């Protein structure tokens, strides 16, 4: 039986980067992927010339050093910056002036900046909401809208955070802002999924083996290194192994490891929070909504009460803060397309995922007609992601540190990167990167980190 130098579990960003780096060093690499495709949480919806990422999307901080840029350039993949477009902000009274949207955005940015790594540090139980919604918050100083409307607008932060503001820790708010990649955003031609495939093609050209539809069921420390068993019953042995299993899945799979993982590691796995972010894509025959050619995205503030368990799909939309990207503005190649893409934060997403996708799509179309105050043709296609319920993701990405009775902190992500079994089993993925958690950059850096660590271990003759 062949003994691999490294077995990599998962063919997402982290696994693909590690496989490419190790195979280029002449190592025997096996990648095992449970899905019927590569990419993991990089997944691209394609229709004709349109490619829309419904998992991870932008290369954030493209000009600021994001390593995904270098990879795209090495593989000859062009990336594009979006053209400027106007914001569209809708409150309960209808469309607000552009000046109001800009002023409100500045006020929120000021409030967020003031909340970053506060001193003295708040108690672990204090939330970001308590800081942003304080009476003296910069959020309310613009005076362009009422305080309640400003609070509703602040909930746009729940999209990138992956959780409600009341759960995010005030103690560690904005801790990553000094180190993560922000600034310019770019989108790769063909979407992120194709970029990961190109990475793995490169790895395979250097001898790596990639097997999809291969779900790992057991990971054991063995005499020869690490023994990995898959659902079909086959067993593979590697001198080392790198797990890129998403944290949401790892939480439910701790019993697959033998011997058991250290108690401290298990405690952190259980304590770190996995966020919720879903996307709802609506493809129409034509762009029927207002200012379709000039508005880059629409932000809808609630017109109804917060959703409850008994809320209908329409009630959920009306009671939530929503960001909707407008592809009809043509800010990216291949140009204008009659597509709207709604970003669903934790509250609407968890409620809507309990309903059939066609019901959700019909309700959202009704919602759009009401908010835009005009009629439009029914959508030709509806796509609702289900990352939260997907057995191979169980959520989006990790969130910033959460409120707690004890203390969760960014060191949790460092703890999740620590190898076990004398270094033979390592960990990669966005959840293992303290400085760039929750991002493609974090996944890429973690893959590079683990490939280098494993290479050093192999050179020692492990």
LINFEN-V37642 format. One record per residue. OMEGA is omega in radians with two decimals (999 if undefined). BURIAL is 1 if it has 16 or more other C-alpha atoms within 10 Angstrom, else 0. Layout:
BEGIN
OMEGA | BURIAL
OMEGA | BURIAL
END
This chain:
BEGIN
-3.13 | 0
3.00 | 0
-3.13 | 1
3.02 | 1
-3.13 | 1
2.97 | 1
-3.13 | 1
-3.10 | 1
-3.13 | 1
-3.12 | 1
2.99 | 1
-3.08 | 1
-3.07 | 1
-3.14 | 1
-3.13 | 1
3.13 | 1
-3.14 | 1
-3.13 | 1
3.14 | 1
-3.08 | 1
-3.11 | 1
3.13 | 1
3.08 | 1
3.09 | 1
3.11 | 0
-3.13 | 0
3.07 | 1
-3.01 | 1
3.03 | 1
3.09 | 1
3.13 | 1
-3.08 | 1
-3.10 | 1
-3.11 | 1
3.07 | 1
3.11 | 0
3.04 | 0
3.08 | 1
-3.10 | 1
3.13 | 1
2.90 | 1
-3.07 | 1
-3.01 | 1
3.02 | 1
-3.09 | 0
3.04 | 0
-3.08 | 0
3.14 | 0
-3.11 | 0
3.06 | 1
-3.08 | 1
3.13 | 1
3.12 | 1
2.90 | 1
3.04 | 1
-3.04 | 1
-2.99 | 1
2.86 | 1
-3.11 | 1
-3.14 | 1
-3.09 | 1
-3.14 | 1
-3.04 | 0
3.02 | 0
3.12 | 0
-3.09 | 1
3.07 | 1
3.09 | 1
-3.13 | 1
3.13 | 0
3.13 | 1
-3.13 | 1
3.12 | 0
-3.11 | 0
3.10 | 0
-3.14 | 0
3.13 | 1
3.06 | 0
-3.00 | 1
3.03 | 1
3.10 | 1
3.07 | 0
3.13 | 0
3.10 | 0
-3.10 | 0
3.01 | 1
3.05 | 1
-3.08 | 1
-3.12 | 1
3.04 | 1
3.14 | 1
-3.13 | 0
3.14 | 0
-3.10 | 0
3.11 | 1
3.14 | 0
3.11 | 0
-3.11 | 0
3.12 | 0
3.12 | 1
-3.13 | 1
-3.13 | 0
3.14 | 0
3.09 | 1
3.12 | 1
3.14 | 0
3.12 | 1
3.11 | 1
3.13 | 0
3.13 | 1
3.11 | 1
3.13 | 1
-3.13 | 0
-3.09 | 1
-3.05 | 1
3.12 | 1
-3.07 | 1
3.06 | 1
-0.03 | 0
-3.05 | 0
3.09 | 0
3.05 | 0
-3.14 | 0
-3.12 | 1
-3.11 | 1
-3.07 | 1
3.06 | 1
3.12 | 1
-3.11 | 1
3.12 | 1
-3.09 | 1
-3.05 | 1
3.08 | 1
-3.06 | 0
-3.10 | 0
-3.12 | 0
3.08 | 1
3.12 | 1
-3.04 | 1
-2.99 | 1
-3.12 | 1
3.11 | 1
-3.09 | 0
3.09 | 0
3.09 | 1
-3.10 | 0
-3.13 | 1
3.11 | 0
3.10 | 1
3.09 | 1
3.11 | 1
3.12 | 1
3.12 | 1
-3.13 | 1
2.99 | 1
3.11 | 1
-3.11 | 1
3.07 | 1
3.12 | 1
-3.14 | 0
-3.11 | 1
3.12 | 1
-3.13 | 1
-3.13 | 1
-3.13 | 1
3.14 | 1
-3.11 | 1
-3.10 | 1
3.04 | 1
-3.09 | 1
-3.07 | 1
-3.11 | 1
3.07 | 1
-3.09 | 1
-3.07 | 1
-3.00 | 1
-3.10 | 0
-3.01 | 0
-3.07 | 0
-3.03 | 1
3.10 | 1
3.13 | 1
-3.11 | 0
3.10 | 0
3.10 | 1
-3.14 | 1
-3.13 | 1
3.05 | 1
3.07 | 1
3.09 | 1
-3.07 | 1
-3.09 | 1
3.12 | 1
3.12 | 1
3.08 | 1
3.11 | 1
3.12 | 1
3.08 | 1
-3.12 | 1
3.04 | 1
3.11 | 1
3.13 | 1
-3.13 | 1
3.09 | 1
3.10 | 0
2.99 | 1
3.13 | 1
3.05 | 1
3.14 | 1
-3.13 | 1
3.09 | 1
-3.09 | 0
-3.07 | 0
-3.09 | 1
3.11 | 1
-3.13 | 1
-3.09 | 0
3.08 | 1
-3.04 | 1
2.99 | 1
-3.09 | 1
-3.14 | 0
-3.10 | 0
-3.11 | 0
3.14 | 1
3.10 | 1
-3.11 | 1
3.12 | 1
-3.12 | 1
-3.02 | 1
-3.13 | 0
3.08 | 0
-3.14 | 0
3.10 | 0
3.13 | 0
3.14 | 1
3.08 | 1
3.03 | 1
3.07 | 1
3.06 | 1
3.07 | 1
3.07 | 1
3.01 | 1
3.13 | 1
3.14 | 1
-3.05 | 1
3.13 | 1
3.10 | 1
-3.13 | 1
3.12 | 1
-3.09 | 1
-2.99 | 0
-3.07 | 0
-3.12 | 1
3.12 | 0
-3.09 | 1
3.10 | 0
-0.02 | 0
-3.11 | 0
3.09 | 0
-3.14 | 0
-3.12 | 0
-3.12 | 0
3.13 | 0
-3.13 | 1
3.14 | 0
-3.14 | 0
3.09 | 1
-3.11 | 1
-3.03 | 0
-3.13 | 1
-3.02 | 1
3.05 | 1
-3.03 | 1
3.11 | 1
3.03 | 1
3.09 | 1
3.11 | 1
3.11 | 1
-3.10 | 1
3.12 | 1
3.10 | 1
-3.13 | 1
3.07 | 1
3.13 | 0
3.11 | 0
-3.03 | 1
-3.02 | 1
-3.04 | 1
3.10 | 0
-3.07 | 0
-3.07 | 1
-3.09 | 1
-3.08 | 1
-3.11 | 1
3.14 | 1
3.09 | 1
3.01 | 1
-3.13 | 1
3.06 | 1
-3.01 | 1
3.00 | 1
-3.11 | 1
-3.13 | 0
3.11 | 0
-3.10 | 1
3.03 | 1
-3.13 | 0
-3.12 | 0
-3.10 | 0
2.99 | 0
3.12 | 1
3.11 | 1
3.09 | 1
-3.13 | 1
3.13 | 1
-3.08 | 1
-3.12 | 1
-3.05 | 1
2.96 | 1
-3.02 | 1
2.98 | 1
-3.09 | 1
3.11 | 1
-3.09 | 1
-3.12 | 1
3.09 | 1
3.12 | 1
3.07 | 1
-3.11 | 1
3.12 | 1
3.01 | 1
0.19 | 1
-3.12 | 0
-3.05 | 0
3.09 | 1
-3.09 | 1
-3.06 | 1
2.99 | 1
-3.12 | 1
-3.13 | 1
3.05 | 1
-3.06 | 1
3.12 | 1
-2.97 | 1
-3.04 | 1
3.11 | 1
-3.07 | 1
-3.10 | 1
3.12 | 1
-3.04 | 1
-3.14 | 1
3.09 | 1
-3.07 | 0
3.08 | 0
-3.08 | 0
-3.12 | 1
3.08 | 0
3.11 | 0
3.14 | 1
3.13 | 1
3.13 | 1
-3.14 | 1
3.08 | 1
3.09 | 1
3.11 | 1
-3.14 | 1
-3.14 | 1
3.13 | 1
-3.08 | 0
3.12 | 1
-3.13 | 0
3.07 | 0
-3.12 | 0
3.10 | 0
3.12 | 1
3.14 | 0
3.14 | 0
3.09 | 1
3.12 | 0
3.09 | 0
3.08 | 1
3.08 | 1
3.14 | 1
3.13 | 1
-3.09 | 1
-3.10 | 1
-3.09 | 1
-3.13 | 0
-3.06 | 0
-3.13 | 0
3.05 | 1
3.14 | 1
3.11 | 1
3.14 | 1
3.09 | 1
3.11 | 1
-3.14 | 1
2.96 | 1
-3.14 | 1
-3.06 | 1
3.05 | 1
-3.09 | 1
3.07 | 1
3.02 | 0
3.03 | 0
2.94 | 0
-3.11 | 1
3.09 | 1
3.09 | 1
3.07 | 0
-3.10 | 1
3.05 | 1
3.12 | 0
-3.12 | 1
3.13 | 1
-3.01 | 1
-3.12 | 0
3.12 | 1
3.12 | 0
3.14 | 1
3.08 | 0
-3.07 | 1
3.08 | 1
3.13 | 1
-3.04 | 1
3.05 | 1
-3.08 | 1
-3.07 | 1
-3.08 | 1
-3.14 | 1
-3.10 | 1
-3.07 | 1
-3.04 | 1
-3.05 | 1
3.11 | 1
2.99 | 1
-3.06 | 1
3.03 | 1
3.12 | 1
3.11 | 1
3.12 | 1
-3.13 | 1
-3.12 | 1
3.14 | 1
3.09 | 1
3.08 | 1
-3.12 | 1
-3.09 | 1
3.09 | 1
3.12 | 1
3.14 | 0
3.13 | 0
3.12 | 1
3.11 | 1
-3.14 | 0
3.14 | 1
3.12 | 1
3.09 | 0
3.10 | 0
-3.13 | 0
999 | 0
END
